[in-house]
Amino acid sequence: QLQLVESGGGLVQPGGSLRLSCAASGRTLTYYAIGWFRQAPGKEREGVSCISSSGGSANYADSVKGRFTISRDNAKNTVYLQMNSLKPEDTAIYYCAARWGRLCGPKADFGSWGQGTQVTVSS
């Protein structure tokens, strides 16, 4: 069974940076596209970014494009989300999720999810 554990969240002021990590166990991530999602209180879970299994392609929500960078190190079985220029509206629980296959796809195709890590951006 593939298990995912997020870490790296915390409290930062606007304009600050955080790097989230998604560590996998039970299976190698080599064959999985990995996405980052977030859910703010009272809001729908939304996609933030996704990276293909090889790391050769990635996509981003318009709201984070230019500020966030997704990357992966398959040798470490870990995916990262570097978040820069953070804004209060980035405050949410951030989840990583795995989709079997090379390419990213719709949220419903992600079958394995981590427990989430809280990111709070506030003055």
Salt bridges, closest charged atoms under 4 A:
GLU46 OE2 - ARG38 NE 2.75
ASP90 OD1 - ARG38 NH1 2.93
ASP90 OD2 - ARG67 NH1 2.75
ASP109 OD2 - ARG99 NE 3.37
